[in-house]
Amino acid sequence: MVAHIVCGSPDLHLPEEFTGFIIGVDRGALNLIERKIDFDVAIGDFDSVSNEERQLIEENVKLIQELETDKDITDCEAAVEYAVKKGCERIFLYGTTGGRFDHQFATVGLMLKYRKRGIQIHSFNEQNEIIVLEPNEYLLSAKDKKYVSFFALEGAVENLTLEKVKYPLKDYRLEVDDSRCISNEPLELFFGLSFDAGYLLVIQSSD
């Protein structure tokens, strides 16, 4: 089962059509309403919406899960956990980053946390698509993104191999503090990668 979680950042890039369970997080519910997209549940503490906007949300969704303002997790993580409990194993996040680096960093940590639980999370904004991968062989679509960068998370990524990119690699050990794999470029519609250990952050970007 697939979930789409729409957050409140103005830096929002949504697909033309959604298939799956749809969650509006805080102001993300307004983003969905403005785009006339039906959704299943609104989640958040709603501290960023006015009383009038809150009423609009209530009029456009059957289920609202209100969170406490003081809590140990973000509204976004609460929405991810809600989707996981619904049986979703693949989750798409939209509008989680905006211009704040702390939000971007928290999103990467969230993706890693759930990747370890077998949940694949994709994060999107206007210029970037972000994913965390576990050891395996992959064939990824370059889509409309000019650049692709690779970073090790937590510990070294072992035997990283990159194919059909401008700067290929073979059995490379990518350390957490290694920037060698930034701003590579896919040469074809699909490019390949594989590695044997670690967790790999893949960021596809456009100018």
Contacts in CASP RR format, 6 or more apart in sequence:
PFRMAT RR
TARGET T0000
AUTHOR 0000-0000-0000
METHOD contacts of the structure
MODEL  1
MVAHIVCGSPDLHLPEEFTGFIIGVDRGALNLIERKIDFDVAIGDFDSVS
NEERQLIEENVKLIQELETDKDITDCEAAVEYAVKKGCERIFLYGTTGGR
FDHQFATVGLMLKYRKRGIQIHSFNEQNEIIVLEPNEYLLSAKDKKYVSF
FALEGAVENLTLEKVKYPLKDYRLEVDDSRCISNEPLELFFGLSFDAGYL
LVIQSSD
1 20 0 8 1.000
1 21 0 8 1.000
1 86 0 8 1.000
1 87 0 8 1.000
1 88 0 8 1.000
1 89 0 8 1.000
1 90 0 8 1.000
2 19 0 8 1.000
2 20 0 8 1.000
2 21 0 8 1.000
2 88 0 8 1.000
2 90 0 8 1.000
2 91 0 8 1.000
2 92 0 8 1.000
3 20 0 8 1.000
3 21 0 8 1.000
3 22 0 8 1.000
3 23 0 8 1.000
3 83 0 8 1.000
3 86 0 8 1.000
3 88 0 8 1.000
3 90 0 8 1.000
3 91 0 8 1.000
3 92 0 8 1.000
4 18 0 8 1.000
4 20 0 8 1.000
4 21 0 8 1.000
4 22 0 8 1.000
4 23 0 8 1.000
4 91 0 8 1.000
4 92 0 8 1.000
4 94 0 8 1.000
5 23 0 8 1.000
5 24 0 8 1.000
5 25 0 8 1.000
5 76 0 8 1.000
5 79 0 8 1.000
5 80 0 8 1.000
5 83 0 8 1.000
5 91 0 8 1.000
5 92 0 8 1.000
5 93 0 8 1.000
5 94 0 8 1.000
6 12 0 8 1.000
6 14 0 8 1.000
6 22 0 8 1.000
6 23 0 8 1.000
6 24 0 8 1.000
6 25 0 8 1.000
6 28 0 8 1.000
6 29 0 8 1.000
6 31 0 8 1.000
6 32 0 8 1.000
6 39 0 8 1.000
6 94 0 8 1.000
6 95 0 8 1.000
7 24 0 8 1.000
7 25 0 8 1.000
7 26 0 8 1.000
7 27 0 8 1.000
7 28 0 8 1.000
7 75 0 8 1.000
7 76 0 8 1.000
7 79 0 8 1.000
7 93 0 8 1.000
7 94 0 8 1.000
7 95 0 8 1.000
7 96 0 8 1.000
8 25 0 8 1.000
8 26 0 8 1.000
8 27 0 8 1.000
8 28 0 8 1.000
8 30 0 8 1.000
8 31 0 8 1.000
8 48 0 8 1.000
8 95 0 8 1.000
9 95 0 8 1.000
9 96 0 8 1.000
9 97 0 8 1.000
9 98 0 8 1.000
9 99 0 8 1.000
9 103 0 8 1.000
9 125 0 8 1.000
10 98 0 8 1.000
11 95 0 8 1.000
11 97 0 8 1.000
11 98 0 8 1.000
11 99 0 8 1.000
11 125 0 8 1.000
11 126 0 8 1.000
12 31 0 8 1.000
12 94 0 8 1.000
12 95 0 8 1.000
12 125 0 8 1.000
12 126 0 8 1.000
13 94 0 8 1.000
13 95 0 8 1.000
13 124 0 8 1.000
13 125 0 8 1.000
13 126 0 8 1.000
14 31 0 8 1.000
14 35 0 8 1.000
14 37 0 8 1.000
14 94 0 8 1.000
18 37 0 8 1.000
21 40 0 8 1.000
21 83 0 8 1.000
21 86 0 8 1.000
21 88 0 8 1.000
22 32 0 8 1.000
22 37 0 8 1.000
22 38 0 8 1.000
22 39 0 8 1.000
22 40 0 8 1.000
23 39 0 8 1.000
23 40 0 8 1.000
23 41 0 8 1.000
23 42 0 8 1.000
23 43 0 8 1.000
23 79 0 8 1.000
23 82 0 8 1.000
23 83 0 8 1.000
24 31 0 8 1.000
24 32 0 8 1.000
24 39 0 8 1.000
24 41 0 8 1.000
24 42 0 8 1.000
24 43 0 8 1.000
24 61 0 8 1.000
24 79 0 8 1.000
25 42 0 8 1.000
25 43 0 8 1.000
25 44 0 8 1.000
25 75 0 8 1.000
25 76 0 8 1.000
25 79 0 8 1.000
26 43 0 8 1.000
26 44 0 8 1.000
26 45 0 8 1.000
26 46 0 8 1.000
26 47 0 8 1.000
26 48 0 8 1.000
26 49 0 8 1.000
26 75 0 8 1.000
27 48 0 8 1.000
27 49 0 8 1.000
27 53 0 8 1.000
28 95 0 8 1.000
29 39 0 8 1.000
29 42 0 8 1.000
29 57 0 8 1.000
29 60 0 8 1.000
29 61 0 8 1.000
30 49 0 8 1.000
30 53 0 8 1.000
30 56 0 8 1.000
30 57 0 8 1.000
32 38 0 8 1.000
32 39 0 8 1.000
33 56 0 8 1.000
33 57 0 8 1.000
33 60 0 8 1.000
39 61 0 8 1.000
40 61 0 8 1.000
40 62 0 8 1.000
40 63 0 8 1.000
41 61 0 8 1.000
41 63 0 8 1.000
41 64 0 8 1.000
41 65 0 8 1.000
41 82 0 8 1.000
42 57 0 8 1.000
42 61 0 8 1.000
42 63 0 8 1.000
42 64 0 8 1.000
42 65 0 8 1.000
43 64 0 8 1.000
43 65 0 8 1.000
43 67 0 8 1.000
43 75 0 8 1.000
43 78 0 8 1.000
43 79 0 8 1.000
43 82 0 8 1.000
44 65 0 8 1.000
44 66 0 8 1.000
44 67 0 8 1.000
44 75 0 8 1.000
44 78 0 8 1.000
44 79 0 8 1.000
45 66 0 8 1.000
45 67 0 8 1.000
45 68 0 8 1.000
45 69 0 8 1.000
45 71 0 8 1.000
45 75 0 8 1.000
46 54 0 8 1.000
46 57 0 8 1.000
46 66 0 8 1.000
47 69 0 8 1.000
49 57 0 8 1.000
57 64 0 8 1.000
58 64 0 8 1.000
65 78 0 8 1.000
65 82 0 8 1.000
67 75 0 8 1.000
67 78 0 8 1.000
71 78 0 8 1.000
73 81 0 8 1.000
74 106 0 8 1.000
74 110 0 8 1.000
76 93 0 8 1.000
76 96 0 8 1.000
76 106 0 8 1.000
76 107 0 8 1.000
76 110 0 8 1.000
77 110 0 8 1.000
80 91 0 8 1.000
80 93 0 8 1.000
80 110 0 8 1.000
80 114 0 8 1.000
80 119 0 8 1.000
80 121 0 8 1.000
83 91 0 8 1.000
84 91 0 8 1.000
84 114 0 8 1.000
84 117 0 8 1.000
84 119 0 8 1.000
88 119 0 8 1.000
89 118 0 8 1.000
89 119 0 8 1.000
89 120 0 8 1.000
90 119 0 8 1.000
90 120 0 8 1.000
90 121 0 8 1.000
90 122 0 8 1.000
91 114 0 8 1.000
91 119 0 8 1.000
91 120 0 8 1.000
91 121 0 8 1.000
91 122 0 8 1.000
92 121 0 8 1.000
92 122 0 8 1.000
92 123 0 8 1.000
92 124 0 8 1.000
93 107 0 8 1.000
93 121 0 8 1.000
93 122 0 8 1.000
93 123 0 8 1.000
93 124 0 8 1.000
94 124 0 8 1.000
94 125 0 8 1.000
95 124 0 8 1.000
95 125 0 8 1.000
96 103 0 8 1.000
96 104 0 8 1.000
96 107 0 8 1.000
96 123 0 8 1.000
96 125 0 8 1.000
97 103 0 8 1.000
97 104 0 8 1.000
97 107 0 8 1.000
97 123 0 8 1.000
97 125 0 8 1.000
97 128 0 8 1.000
98 104 0 8 1.000
98 125 0 8 1.000
107 123 0 8 1.000
107 130 0 8 1.000
108 130 0 8 1.000
108 132 0 8 1.000
108 153 0 8 1.000
108 201 0 8 1.000
110 121 0 8 1.000
111 121 0 8 1.000
111 123 0 8 1.000
111 130 0 8 1.000
111 131 0 8 1.000
111 132 0 8 1.000
112 132 0 8 1.000
112 153 0 8 1.000
112 154 0 8 1.000
112 199 0 8 1.000
112 201 0 8 1.000
114 121 0 8 1.000
115 121 0 8 1.000
115 132 0 8 1.000
115 133 0 8 1.000
115 134 0 8 1.000
115 199 0 8 1.000
116 199 0 8 1.000
120 131 0 8 1.000
121 131 0 8 1.000
121 132 0 8 1.000
122 129 0 8 1.000
122 130 0 8 1.000
122 131 0 8 1.000
123 129 0 8 1.000
123 130 0 8 1.000
123 131 0 8 1.000
124 130 0 8 1.000
127 205 0 8 1.000
127 206 0 8 1.000
127 207 0 8 1.000
128 203 0 8 1.000
128 204 0 8 1.000
128 205 0 8 1.000
128 206 0 8 1.000
129 143 0 8 1.000
129 145 0 8 1.000
129 203 0 8 1.000
129 204 0 8 1.000
129 205 0 8 1.000
130 201 0 8 1.000
130 202 0 8 1.000
130 203 0 8 1.000
130 204 0 8 1.000
131 201 0 8 1.000
131 202 0 8 1.000
132 153 0 8 1.000
132 199 0 8 1.000
132 200 0 8 1.000
132 201 0 8 1.000
132 202 0 8 1.000
133 193 0 8 1.000
133 195 0 8 1.000
133 199 0 8 1.000
133 200 0 8 1.000
133 202 0 8 1.000
134 198 0 8 1.000
134 199 0 8 1.000
134 200 0 8 1.000
135 195 0 8 1.000
135 196 0 8 1.000
135 197 0 8 1.000
135 198 0 8 1.000
136 194 0 8 1.000
136 195 0 8 1.000
137 192 0 8 1.000
137 193 0 8 1.000
137 194 0 8 1.000
138 192 0 8 1.000
138 193 0 8 1.000
138 194 0 8 1.000
139 190 0 8 1.000
139 191 0 8 1.000
139 192 0 8 1.000
140 148 0 8 1.000
140 190 0 8 1.000
140 191 0 8 1.000
140 192 0 8 1.000
140 193 0 8 1.000
140 202 0 8 1.000
140 204 0 8 1.000
141 189 0 8 1.000
141 190 0 8 1.000
142 148 0 8 1.000
142 186 0 8 1.000
142 188 0 8 1.000
142 189 0 8 1.000
142 190 0 8 1.000
142 191 0 8 1.000
142 204 0 8 1.000
143 204 0 8 1.000
144 206 0 8 1.000
145 186 0 8 1.000
145 204 0 8 1.000
145 205 0 8 1.000
145 206 0 8 1.000
146 185 0 8 1.000
146 205 0 8 1.000
146 206 0 8 1.000
146 207 0 8 1.000
147 183 0 8 1.000
147 184 0 8 1.000
147 185 0 8 1.000
147 204 0 8 1.000
147 205 0 8 1.000
147 206 0 8 1.000
148 165 0 8 1.000
148 184 0 8 1.000
148 185 0 8 1.000
148 186 0 8 1.000
148 191 0 8 1.000
148 202 0 8 1.000
148 203 0 8 1.000
148 204 0 8 1.000
148 205 0 8 1.000
149 181 0 8 1.000
149 182 0 8 1.000
149 183 0 8 1.000
149 184 0 8 1.000
149 202 0 8 1.000
149 203 0 8 1.000
149 205 0 8 1.000
150 157 0 8 1.000
150 160 0 8 1.000
150 162 0 8 1.000
150 174 0 8 1.000
150 181 0 8 1.000
150 182 0 8 1.000
150 184 0 8 1.000
150 193 0 8 1.000
150 200 0 8 1.000
150 201 0 8 1.000
150 202 0 8 1.000
150 203 0 8 1.000
151 174 0 8 1.000
151 176 0 8 1.000
151 181 0 8 1.000
151 182 0 8 1.000
151 200 0 8 1.000
151 201 0 8 1.000
151 203 0 8 1.000
152 174 0 8 1.000
152 175 0 8 1.000
152 176 0 8 1.000
152 178 0 8 1.000
152 198 0 8 1.000
152 199 0 8 1.000
152 200 0 8 1.000
152 201 0 8 1.000
153 176 0 8 1.000
153 198 0 8 1.000
153 199 0 8 1.000
153 200 0 8 1.000
153 201 0 8 1.000
154 176 0 8 1.000
154 198 0 8 1.000
154 199 0 8 1.000
155 175 0 8 1.000
155 176 0 8 1.000
155 198 0 8 1.000
155 199 0 8 1.000
156 173 0 8 1.000
156 174 0 8 1.000
156 175 0 8 1.000
156 176 0 8 1.000
156 197 0 8 1.000
156 198 0 8 1.000
157 173 0 8 1.000
157 174 0 8 1.000
157 195 0 8 1.000
157 197 0 8 1.000
157 198 0 8 1.000
157 199 0 8 1.000
157 200 0 8 1.000
158 173 0 8 1.000
158 195 0 8 1.000
158 196 0 8 1.000
158 197 0 8 1.000
158 198 0 8 1.000
159 171 0 8 1.000
159 172 0 8 1.000
159 173 0 8 1.000
159 194 0 8 1.000
159 195 0 8 1.000
159 196 0 8 1.000
159 197 0 8 1.000
160 169 0 8 1.000
160 171 0 8 1.000
160 172 0 8 1.000
160 173 0 8 1.000
160 174 0 8 1.000
160 181 0 8 1.000
160 193 0 8 1.000
160 194 0 8 1.000
160 195 0 8 1.000
160 200 0 8 1.000
161 168 0 8 1.000
161 169 0 8 1.000
161 170 0 8 1.000
161 171 0 8 1.000
161 172 0 8 1.000
161 193 0 8 1.000
161 194 0 8 1.000
161 195 0 8 1.000
162 168 0 8 1.000
162 169 0 8 1.000
162 181 0 8 1.000
162 184 0 8 1.000
162 191 0 8 1.000
162 192 0 8 1.000
162 193 0 8 1.000
163 191 0 8 1.000
163 192 0 8 1.000
163 193 0 8 1.000
164 186 0 8 1.000
164 187 0 8 1.000
164 188 0 8 1.000
164 190 0 8 1.000
164 191 0 8 1.000
164 192 0 8 1.000
165 184 0 8 1.000
165 185 0 8 1.000
165 186 0 8 1.000
165 187 0 8 1.000
165 191 0 8 1.000
165 192 0 8 1.000
166 184 0 8 1.000
166 185 0 8 1.000
166 186 0 8 1.000
166 187 0 8 1.000
167 184 0 8 1.000
167 185 0 8 1.000
169 181 0 8 1.000
172 180 0 8 1.000
174 180 0 8 1.000
174 181 0 8 1.000
174 195 0 8 1.000
174 200 0 8 1.000
193 200 0 8 1.000
193 202 0 8 1.000
END
